[in-house]
Every structure is written in C-alpha cells, then in structure tokens.
C-alpha cells in the first residue's frame, strides 16, 4: 500500500520497482488520477482517503491473495 505523497516525495518510483517485480500494490491517496497519476498507474488499484476500515481490510486481503498467487507462479 503506497501513499502517493510521502513527505513531499512521490511514491511512483517505488510503484515502478514493485510492478517490475510483479509485487501487488495499491495506492492510498486523496489525489485524483487525472491530475497526479502517470499514465502507467492510472488503472492501478487505489483507495481514496479517508477510507473505511472494512474497505481497507478487504483491499489488503486481495493484495495478499494476489501476492501469494504471484509467488506460487514464480516457483513453477
């Protein structure tokens, strides 16, 4: 889970690193995709702040499941 703005720095370089390694991630942000997100991340999963705790838990569960599946495929 990446916040788009980390103390004045954007998290997109980290997102690129994760994506290149097929590590699932999502953005947690208050920013609009049309104004901040680079093209390559406009369709990436994201949650808008403030986020409901139930929605957050469900999103983290989906990420964990995707990560488990990616790890399994990499061992094949």
Secondary structure as UniProt FT lines:
FT   STRAND          2..3
FT   STRAND          5..6
FT   TURN            7..8
FT   STRAND          9..10
FT   HELIX           12..20
FT   TURN            21..22
FT   STRAND          27..29
FT   HELIX           33..36
FT   HELIX           39..41
FT   TURN            42..43
FT   STRAND          46..48
FT   HELIX           53..75
//
